[in-house]
Amino acid sequence: MANVPPCPLTAGITLLMALLMFGTCFAVGRARHTYGIVAPATTGHPTFERLYRVQMNTLEWAVMTLPCLWVCALFTSDALAAALGGLWLVGRIWYALGYAREARLRARGFTLGALAFGGLGLAAGYGVLRQLLGGV
């Protein structure tokens, strides 16, 4: 592990991702209280259902994004990973705020997040392949 470069920017983005996931959990909990949705129910008021979908979709994408973020940081660059991770965050926040208001408003934020994820995956794959080929 002595050869592993420090990645403070990526670590910061990771903490912000965790904060976003906490925020979506908090919003769902508050909506449960506001609209009287008793756990384990996941249906009821339309606003609750949208907030619940924001939470679940964000968790689903975070599970895929976090490994790509860190592989990108370790095999390409901390700055590139953090920049793409930051775009992912912006997209997910845009998605969450739009979807919370109205389902049709989620598309642009979703697209930005998905493109950032794709960039992370491609950059990570490139970095790993380059390493496997001897640092070409």
C-alpha positions as a Markdown table, in Angstrom:
| # | Residue | x | y | z |
|---|---|---|---|---|
| 1 | Met | 0.0 | 0.0 | 0.0 |
| 2 | Ala | 3.0 | 2.3 | 0.2 |
| 3 | Asn | 2.7 | 3.1 | -3.5 |
| 4 | Val | -1.0 | 4.1 | -3.3 |
| 5 | Pro | -1.2 | 7.9 | -3.9 |
| 6 | Pro | -3.2 | 10.1 | -1.6 |
| 7 | Cys | -6.6 | 11.0 | -3.0 |
| 8 | Pro | -7.9 | 13.8 | -0.8 |
| 9 | Leu | -10.2 | 15.3 | -3.5 |
| 10 | Thr | -11.8 | 11.9 | -4.1 |
| 11 | Ala | -12.1 | 11.3 | -0.4 |
| 12 | Gly | -14.0 | 14.7 | -0.1 |
| 13 | Ile | -16.3 | 13.8 | -2.9 |
| 14 | Thr | -17.0 | 10.4 | -1.3 |
| 15 | Leu | -17.9 | 12.1 | 2.0 |
| 16 | Leu | -20.3 | 14.5 | 0.0 |
| 17 | Met | -21.9 | 11.4 | -1.6 |
| 18 | Ala | -22.5 | 9.9 | 1.8 |
| 19 | Leu | -24.0 | 13.3 | 2.9 |
| 20 | Leu | -26.3 | 13.2 | -0.1 |
| 21 | Met | -27.4 | 9.7 | 0.7 |
| 22 | Phe | -28.0 | 10.8 | 4.3 |
| 23 | Gly | -30.1 | 13.7 | 3.0 |
| 24 | Thr | -32.3 | 11.4 | 0.9 |
| 25 | Cys | -32.8 | 9.2 | 3.9 |
| 26 | Phe | -33.7 | 12.2 | 6.1 |
| 27 | Ala | -36.2 | 13.4 | 3.4 |
| 28 | Val | -37.9 | 10.1 | 3.3 |
| 29 | Gly | -38.2 | 9.9 | 7.0 |
| 30 | Arg | -39.6 | 13.4 | 7.2 |
| 31 | Ala | -42.1 | 12.6 | 4.5 |
| 32 | Arg | -43.2 | 9.4 | 6.3 |
| 33 | His | -44.0 | 11.6 | 9.3 |
| 34 | Thr | -45.6 | 14.4 | 7.3 |
| 35 | Tyr | -47.9 | 12.1 | 5.2 |
| 36 | Gly | -48.5 | 9.4 | 7.8 |
| 37 | Ile | -46.8 | 6.6 | 5.9 |
| 38 | Val | -46.0 | 3.8 | 8.5 |
| 39 | Ala | -43.0 | 1.6 | 7.8 |
| 40 | Pro | -42.6 | -0.7 | 6.1 |
| 41 | Ala | -45.1 | 0.8 | 3.6 |
| 42 | Thr | -43.5 | 2.4 | 0.5 |
| 43 | Thr | -46.6 | 3.7 | -1.1 |
| 44 | Gly | -49.1 | 6.4 | -0.1 |
| 45 | His | -48.8 | 10.1 | -0.8 |
| 46 | Pro | -47.3 | 10.9 | -4.3 |
| 47 | Thr | -44.7 | 13.2 | -2.8 |
| 48 | Phe | -43.5 | 10.5 | -0.4 |
| 49 | Glu | -43.3 | 8.0 | -3.3 |
| 50 | Arg | -41.2 | 10.4 | -5.3 |
| 51 | Leu | -38.8 | 11.0 | -2.4 |
| 52 | Tyr | -38.6 | 7.3 | -1.8 |
| 53 | Arg | -37.7 | 6.7 | -5.4 |
| 54 | Val | -35.0 | 9.5 | -5.2 |
| 55 | Gln | -33.5 | 7.7 | -2.2 |
| 56 | Met | -33.6 | 4.2 | -3.8 |
| 57 | Asn | -32.3 | 5.4 | -7.2 |
| 58 | Thr | -29.5 | 7.4 | -5.6 |
| 59 | Leu | -28.4 | 4.3 | -3.5 |
| 60 | Glu | -28.6 | 2.1 | -6.6 |
| 61 | Trp | -26.4 | 4.5 | -8.6 |
| 62 | Ala | -24.0 | 5.1 | -5.7 |
| 63 | Val | -23.2 | 1.4 | -5.5 |
| 64 | Met | -22.0 | 1.5 | -9.1 |
| 65 | Thr | -20.4 | 4.9 | -8.9 |
| 66 | Leu | -18.3 | 4.6 | -5.8 |
| 67 | Pro | -16.0 | 1.8 | -7.1 |
| 68 | Cys | -15.6 | 3.5 | -10.4 |
| 69 | Leu | -14.7 | 6.8 | -8.6 |
| 70 | Trp | -12.0 | 5.1 | -6.6 |
| 71 | Val | -10.6 | 3.0 | -9.4 |
| 72 | Cys | -10.4 | 6.2 | -11.5 |
| 73 | Ala | -8.6 | 8.1 | -8.6 |
| 74 | Leu | -6.1 | 5.3 | -8.1 |
| 75 | Phe | -5.4 | 4.4 | -11.7 |
| 76 | Thr | -5.7 | 7.8 | -13.4 |
| 77 | Ser | -5.9 | 10.9 | -11.2 |
| 78 | Asp | -7.4 | 12.2 | -8.0 |
| 79 | Ala | -8.4 | 15.5 | -9.8 |
| 80 | Leu | -10.1 | 13.7 | -12.7 |
| 81 | Ala | -12.0 | 11.4 | -10.4 |
| 82 | Ala | -13.1 | 14.2 | -8.1 |
| 83 | Ala | -14.2 | 16.4 | -11.1 |
| 84 | Leu | -16.3 | 13.6 | -12.5 |
| 85 | Gly | -17.6 | 12.6 | -9.0 |
| 86 | Gly | -18.5 | 16.3 | -8.5 |
| 87 | Leu | -20.5 | 16.3 | -11.7 |
| 88 | Trp | -22.2 | 13.1 | -10.5 |
| 89 | Leu | -23.1 | 14.8 | -7.3 |
| 90 | Val | -24.5 | 17.9 | -9.1 |
| 91 | Gly | -26.5 | 15.6 | -11.4 |
| 92 | Arg | -27.9 | 13.6 | -8.5 |
| 93 | Ile | -28.8 | 16.8 | -6.5 |
| 94 | Trp | -30.5 | 18.2 | -9.6 |
| 95 | Tyr | -32.3 | 14.9 | -10.1 |
| 96 | Ala | -33.4 | 14.8 | -6.5 |
| 97 | Leu | -34.7 | 18.4 | -6.4 |
| 98 | Gly | -36.5 | 18.0 | -9.7 |
| 99 | Tyr | -38.1 | 14.6 | -8.9 |
| 100 | Ala | -39.2 | 15.8 | -5.5 |
| 101 | Arg | -41.2 | 18.5 | -7.2 |
| 102 | Glu | -42.5 | 16.6 | -10.2 |
| 103 | Ala | -41.5 | 13.3 | -11.8 |
| 104 | Arg | -40.9 | 14.8 | -15.2 |
| 105 | Leu | -38.3 | 17.2 | -13.8 |
| 106 | Arg | -35.8 | 14.4 | -13.0 |
| 107 | Ala | -34.5 | 13.7 | -16.5 |
| 108 | Arg | -31.8 | 16.3 | -16.9 |
| 109 | Gly | -30.2 | 15.7 | -13.5 |
| 110 | Phe | -30.4 | 11.9 | -14.1 |
| 111 | Thr | -28.7 | 12.4 | -17.5 |
| 112 | Leu | -25.8 | 14.4 | -16.1 |
| 113 | Gly | -25.3 | 11.9 | -13.3 |
| 114 | Ala | -25.3 | 9.0 | -15.8 |
| 115 | Leu | -22.8 | 10.7 | -18.1 |
| 116 | Ala | -20.5 | 11.4 | -15.2 |
| 117 | Phe | -20.8 | 7.8 | -14.1 |
| 118 | Gly | -19.9 | 6.8 | -17.7 |
| 119 | Gly | -16.9 | 9.1 | -17.7 |
| 120 | Leu | -15.7 | 7.6 | -14.4 |
| 121 | Gly | -16.1 | 4.0 | -15.7 |
| 122 | Leu | -14.3 | 4.8 | -19.0 |
| 123 | Ala | -11.5 | 6.6 | -17.2 |
| 124 | Ala | -11.2 | 3.8 | -14.6 |
| 125 | Gly | -11.1 | 1.2 | -17.3 |
| 126 | Tyr | -8.5 | 3.1 | -19.2 |
| 127 | Gly | -6.3 | 3.5 | -16.1 |
| 128 | Val | -6.5 | -0.2 | -15.2 |
| 129 | Leu | -5.8 | -1.3 | -18.8 |
| 130 | Arg | -2.9 | 1.0 | -19.0 |
| 131 | Gln | -1.5 | -0.5 | -15.8 |
| 132 | Leu | -2.1 | -4.0 | -17.0 |
| 133 | Leu | -0.2 | -3.2 | -20.2 |
| 134 | Gly | 2.8 | -2.1 | -18.2 |
| 135 | Gly | 2.1 | 1.6 | -17.8 |
| 136 | Val | 2.0 | 2.4 | -21.6 |
